[in-house]
Amino acid sequence: MRIRYLLPLVGLLALTACKDEKKAETPPPPPPPAGTAPANPAPPATTTNPAPANKP
């Protein structure tokens, strides 16, 4: 009589385990293409040296 109750439960557990394994085998989605980078890169750094002062 125990088998009558346990067998369906074991079968359901086996089916859920198989579904979990199939989900784990699917590869992750591909990364976004490189074209999604910002179109305007940062401007080049300017020099911090000021222009020489004129003597009066």
Jmol script that loads the backbone (N, CA, C; Angstrom):
load data "model"
ATOM      1  N   MET A   1       0.817  -1.193   0.000  1.00  0.00           N
ATOM      2  CA  MET A   1       0.000   0.000   0.000  1.00  0.00           C
ATOM      3  C   MET A   1       0.867   1.267   0.000  1.00  0.00           C
ATOM      4  N   ARG A   2       2.038   1.193   0.606  1.00  0.00           N
ATOM      5  CA  ARG A   2       2.922   2.357   0.597  1.00  0.00           C
ATOM      6  C   ARG A   2       3.399   2.667  -0.820  1.00  0.00           C
ATOM      7  N   ILE A   3       3.650   1.639  -1.586  1.00  0.00           N
ATOM      8  CA  ILE A   3       4.131   1.839  -2.956  1.00  0.00           C
ATOM      9  C   ILE A   3       3.079   2.597  -3.770  1.00  0.00           C
ATOM     10  N   ARG A   4       1.829   2.319  -3.484  1.00  0.00           N
ATOM     11  CA  ARG A   4       0.749   2.964  -4.219  1.00  0.00           C
ATOM     12  C   ARG A   4       0.785   4.486  -4.038  1.00  0.00           C
ATOM     13  N   TYR A   5       1.229   4.952  -2.881  1.00  0.00           N
ATOM     14  CA  TYR A   5       1.317   6.389  -2.620  1.00  0.00           C
ATOM     15  C   TYR A   5       2.682   6.964  -2.972  1.00  0.00           C
ATOM     16  N   LEU A   6       3.714   6.184  -2.779  1.00  0.00           N
ATOM     17  CA  LEU A   6       5.059   6.699  -2.988  1.00  0.00           C
ATOM     18  C   LEU A   6       5.467   6.729  -4.455  1.00  0.00           C
ATOM     19  N   LEU A   7       5.009   5.786  -5.240  1.00  0.00           N
ATOM     20  CA  LEU A   7       5.428   5.718  -6.634  1.00  0.00           C
ATOM     21  C   LEU A   7       5.052   6.988  -7.418  1.00  0.00           C
ATOM     22  N   PRO A   8       3.834   7.483  -7.336  1.00  0.00           N
ATOM     23  CA  PRO A   8       3.534   8.730  -8.064  1.00  0.00           C
ATOM     24  C   PRO A   8       4.364   9.911  -7.562  1.00  0.00           C
ATOM     25  N   LEU A   9       4.622   9.968  -6.269  1.00  0.00           N
ATOM     26  CA  LEU A   9       5.429  11.064  -5.738  1.00  0.00           C
ATOM     27  C   LEU A   9       6.849  11.004  -6.258  1.00  0.00           C
ATOM     28  N   VAL A  10       7.420   9.807  -6.311  1.00  0.00           N
ATOM     29  CA  VAL A  10       8.774   9.650  -6.833  1.00  0.00           C
ATOM     30  C   VAL A  10       8.806  10.012  -8.322  1.00  0.00           C
ATOM     31  N   GLY A  11       7.781   9.642  -9.039  1.00  0.00           N
ATOM     32  CA  GLY A  11       7.714   9.984 -10.455  1.00  0.00           C
ATOM     33  C   GLY A  11       7.642  11.488 -10.678  1.00  0.00           C
ATOM     34  N   LEU A  12       6.854  12.180  -9.860  1.00  0.00           N
ATOM     35  CA  LEU A  12       6.759  13.629  -9.987  1.00  0.00           C
ATOM     36  C   LEU A  12       8.087  14.295  -9.634  1.00  0.00           C
ATOM     37  N   LEU A  13       8.749  13.782  -8.620  1.00  0.00           N
ATOM     38  CA  LEU A  13      10.056  14.341  -8.267  1.00  0.00           C
ATOM     39  C   LEU A  13      11.053  14.156  -9.402  1.00  0.00           C
ATOM     40  N   ALA A  14      11.031  12.978 -10.032  1.00  0.00           N
ATOM     41  CA  ALA A  14      11.947  12.720 -11.151  1.00  0.00           C
ATOM     42  C   ALA A  14      11.656  13.659 -12.319  1.00  0.00           C
ATOM     43  N   LEU A  15      10.375  13.895 -12.602  1.00  0.00           N
ATOM     44  CA  LEU A  15      10.034  14.789 -13.710  1.00  0.00           C
ATOM     45  C   LEU A  15      10.472  16.222 -13.426  1.00  0.00           C
ATOM     46  N   THR A  16      10.288  16.684 -12.221  1.00  0.00           N
ATOM     47  CA  THR A  16      10.702  18.051 -11.909  1.00  0.00           C
ATOM     48  C   THR A  16      12.218  18.172 -11.952  1.00  0.00           C
ATOM     49  N   ALA A  17      12.930  17.130 -11.560  1.00  0.00           N
ATOM     50  CA  ALA A  17      14.391  17.170 -11.626  1.00  0.00           C
ATOM     51  C   ALA A  17      14.850  17.234 -13.079  1.00  0.00           C
ATOM     52  N   CYS A  18      14.186  16.519 -13.972  1.00  0.00           N
ATOM     53  CA  CYS A  18      14.556  16.553 -15.388  1.00  0.00           C
ATOM     54  C   CYS A  18      14.308  17.942 -15.979  1.00  0.00           C
ATOM     55  N   LYS A  19      13.222  18.579 -15.593  1.00  0.00           N
ATOM     56  CA  LYS A  19      12.929  19.915 -16.108  1.00  0.00           C
ATOM     57  C   LYS A  19      13.979  20.909 -15.641  1.00  0.00           C
ATOM     58  N   ASP A  20      14.431  20.793 -14.399  1.00  0.00           N
ATOM     59  CA  ASP A  20      15.460  21.686 -13.890  1.00  0.00           C
ATOM     60  C   ASP A  20      16.772  21.496 -14.638  1.00  0.00           C
ATOM     61  N   GLU A  21      17.112  20.262 -14.974  1.00  0.00           N
ATOM     62  CA  GLU A  21      18.356  20.009 -15.704  1.00  0.00           C
ATOM     63  C   GLU A  21      18.290  20.607 -17.098  1.00  0.00           C
ATOM     64  N   LYS A  22      17.137  20.533 -17.743  1.00  0.00           N
ATOM     65  CA  LYS A  22      17.005  21.098 -19.083  1.00  0.00           C
ATOM     66  C   LYS A  22      17.152  22.614 -19.047  1.00  0.00           C
ATOM     67  N   LYS A  23      16.625  23.248 -18.016  1.00  0.00           N
ATOM     68  CA  LYS A  23      16.766  24.693 -17.898  1.00  0.00           C
ATOM     69  C   LYS A  23      18.222  25.074 -17.684  1.00  0.00           C
ATOM     70  N   ALA A  24      18.960  24.277 -16.934  1.00  0.00           N
ATOM     71  CA  ALA A  24      20.360  24.580 -16.655  1.00  0.00           C
ATOM     72  C   ALA A  24      21.217  24.410 -17.907  1.00  0.00           C
ATOM     73  N   GLU A  25      20.808  23.538 -18.830  1.00  0.00           N
ATOM     74  CA  GLU A  25      21.609  23.281 -20.022  1.00  0.00           C
ATOM     75  C   GLU A  25      21.473  24.382 -21.064  1.00  0.00           C
ATOM     76  N   THR A  26      20.424  25.188 -21.005  1.00  0.00           N
ATOM     77  CA  THR A  26      20.248  26.225 -22.019  1.00  0.00           C
ATOM     78  C   THR A  26      21.330  27.283 -21.844  1.00  0.00           C
ATOM     79  N   PRO A  27      21.952  27.714 -22.929  1.00  0.00           N
ATOM     80  CA  PRO A  27      23.023  28.710 -22.821  1.00  0.00           C
ATOM     81  C   PRO A  27      22.460  30.080 -22.450  1.00  0.00           C
ATOM     82  N   PRO A  28      23.255  30.905 -21.815  1.00  0.00           N
ATOM     83  CA  PRO A  28      22.788  32.253 -21.471  1.00  0.00           C
ATOM     84  C   PRO A  28      22.615  33.083 -22.740  1.00  0.00           C
ATOM     85  N   PRO A  29      21.805  34.122 -22.689  1.00  0.00           N
ATOM     86  CA  PRO A  29      21.612  34.944 -23.886  1.00  0.00           C
ATOM     87  C   PRO A  29      22.919  35.615 -24.289  1.00  0.00           C
ATOM     88  N   PRO A  30      23.123  35.845 -25.589  1.00  0.00           N
ATOM     89  CA  PRO A  30      24.382  36.454 -26.037  1.00  0.00           C
ATOM     90  C   PRO A  30      24.502  37.885 -25.530  1.00  0.00           C
ATOM     91  N   PRO A  31      25.722  38.362 -25.330  1.00  0.00           N
ATOM     92  CA  PRO A  31      25.896  39.742 -24.858  1.00  0.00           C
ATOM     93  C   PRO A  31      25.458  40.725 -25.936  1.00  0.00           C
ATOM     94  N   PRO A  32      25.106  41.943 -25.559  1.00  0.00           N
ATOM     95  CA  PRO A  32      24.671  42.915 -26.570  1.00  0.00           C
ATOM     96  C   PRO A  32      25.809  43.243 -27.528  1.00  0.00           C
ATOM     97  N   PRO A  33      25.492  43.589 -28.771  1.00  0.00           N
ATOM     98  CA  PRO A  33      26.552  43.892 -29.746  1.00  0.00           C
ATOM     99  C   PRO A  33      27.330  45.142 -29.344  1.00  0.00           C
ATOM    100  N   ALA A  34      28.526  45.274 -29.898  1.00  0.00           N
ATOM    101  CA  ALA A  34      29.394  46.405 -29.560  1.00  0.00           C
ATOM    102  C   ALA A  34      28.843  47.720 -30.096  1.00  0.00           C
ATOM    103  N   GLY A  35      27.902  47.676 -30.999  1.00  0.00           N
ATOM    104  CA  GLY A  35      27.339  48.886 -31.577  1.00  0.00           C
ATOM    105  C   GLY A  35      26.521  49.699 -30.587  1.00  0.00           C
ATOM    106  N   THR A  36      26.250  49.153 -29.415  1.00  0.00           N
ATOM    107  CA  THR A  36      25.453  49.888 -28.440  1.00  0.00           C
ATOM    108  C   THR A  36      26.307  50.801 -27.573  1.00  0.00           C
ATOM    109  N   ALA A  37      27.603  50.909 -27.858  1.00  0.00           N
ATOM    110  CA  ALA A  37      28.471  51.803 -27.101  1.00  0.00           C
ATOM    111  C   ALA A  37      28.067  53.246 -27.390  1.00  0.00           C
ATOM    112  N   PRO A  38      28.367  54.167 -26.496  1.00  0.00           N
ATOM    113  CA  PRO A  38      27.984  55.563 -26.745  1.00  0.00           C
ATOM    114  C   PRO A  38      28.621  56.090 -28.031  1.00  0.00           C
ATOM    115  N   ALA A  39      27.865  56.860 -28.785  1.00  0.00           N
ATOM    116  CA  ALA A  39      28.344  57.359 -30.070  1.00  0.00           C
ATOM    117  C   ALA A  39      29.395  58.445 -29.895  1.00  0.00           C
ATOM    118  N   ASN A  40      29.286  59.248 -28.853  1.00  0.00           N
ATOM    119  CA  ASN A  40      30.233  60.343 -28.634  1.00  0.00           C
ATOM    120  C   ASN A  40      31.178  59.977 -27.495  1.00  0.00           C
ATOM    121  N   PRO A  41      32.399  59.593 -27.817  1.00  0.00           N
ATOM    122  CA  PRO A  41      33.338  59.294 -26.734  1.00  0.00           C
ATOM    123  C   PRO A  41      33.736  60.575 -26.009  1.00  0.00           C
ATOM    124  N   ALA A  42      34.371  60.449 -24.880  1.00  0.00           N
ATOM    125  CA  ALA A  42      34.777  61.618 -24.097  1.00  0.00           C
ATOM    126  C   ALA A  42      35.782  62.441 -24.907  1.00  0.00           C
ATOM    127  N   PRO A  43      35.695  63.768 -24.842  1.00  0.00           N
ATOM    128  CA  PRO A  43      36.643  64.604 -25.598  1.00  0.00           C
ATOM    129  C   PRO A  43      38.046  64.440 -25.029  1.00  0.00           C
ATOM    130  N   PRO A  44      39.082  64.684 -25.839  1.00  0.00           N
ATOM    131  CA  PRO A  44      40.452  64.522 -25.335  1.00  0.00           C
ATOM    132  C   PRO A  44      40.735  65.528 -24.231  1.00  0.00           C
ATOM    133  N   ALA A  45      41.596  65.152 -23.331  1.00  0.00           N
ATOM    134  CA  ALA A  45      41.920  66.020 -22.201  1.00  0.00           C
ATOM    135  C   ALA A  45      42.672  67.249 -22.696  1.00  0.00           C
ATOM    136  N   THR A  46      42.337  68.401 -22.159  1.00  0.00           N
ATOM    137  CA  THR A  46      43.020  69.641 -22.543  1.00  0.00           C
ATOM    138  C   THR A  46      44.217  69.850 -21.634  1.00  0.00           C
ATOM    139  N   THR A  47      45.191  70.561 -22.114  1.00  0.00           N
ATOM    140  CA  THR A  47      46.374  70.821 -21.301  1.00  0.00           C
ATOM    141  C   THR A  47      46.039  71.850 -20.242  1.00  0.00           C
ATOM    142  N   THR A  48      46.691  71.753 -19.097  1.00  0.00           N
ATOM    143  CA  THR A  48      46.402  72.673 -17.994  1.00  0.00           C
ATOM    144  C   THR A  48      47.396  73.830 -17.959  1.00  0.00           C
ATOM    145  N   ASN A  49      48.342  73.880 -18.897  1.00  0.00           N
ATOM    146  CA  ASN A  49      49.319  74.976 -18.908  1.00  0.00           C
ATOM    147  C   ASN A  49      48.668  76.220 -19.511  1.00  0.00           C
ATOM    148  N   PRO A  50      48.591  77.322 -18.755  1.00  0.00           N
ATOM    149  CA  PRO A  50      48.002  78.545 -19.329  1.00  0.00           C
ATOM    150  C   PRO A  50      48.998  79.209 -20.276  1.00  0.00           C
ATOM    151  N   ALA A  51      48.498  80.084 -21.102  1.00  0.00           N
ATOM    152  CA  ALA A  51      49.364  80.813 -22.037  1.00  0.00           C
ATOM    153  C   ALA A  51      50.287  81.740 -21.240  1.00  0.00           C
ATOM    154  N   PRO A  52      51.510  81.931 -21.692  1.00  0.00           N
ATOM    155  CA  PRO A  52      52.419  82.809 -20.942  1.00  0.00           C
ATOM    156  C   PRO A  52      51.905  84.256 -20.937  1.00  0.00           C
ATOM    157  N   ALA A  53      52.077  84.907 -19.824  1.00  0.00           N
ATOM    158  CA  ALA A  53      51.597  86.286 -19.684  1.00  0.00           C
ATOM    159  C   ALA A  53      52.547  87.231 -20.401  1.00  0.00           C
ATOM    160  N   ASN A  54      51.989  88.268 -21.028  1.00  0.00           N
ATOM    161  CA  ASN A  54      52.806  89.270 -21.709  1.00  0.00           C
ATOM    162  C   ASN A  54      53.357  90.260 -20.678  1.00  0.00           C
ATOM    163  N   LYS A  55      54.630  90.617 -20.829  1.00  0.00           N
ATOM    164  CA  LYS A  55      55.221  91.603 -19.910  1.00  0.00           C
ATOM    165  C   LYS A  55      54.850  93.006 -20.382  1.00  0.00           C
ATOM    166  N   PRO A  56      54.523  93.926 -19.481  1.00  0.00           N
ATOM    167  CA  PRO A  56      54.176  95.289 -19.899  1.00  0.00           C
ATOM    168  C   PRO A  56      55.386  96.088 -20.332  1.00  0.00           C
TER     169      PRO A  56
END
end "model"
wireframe off; spacefill off
backbone 0.3
color backbone group
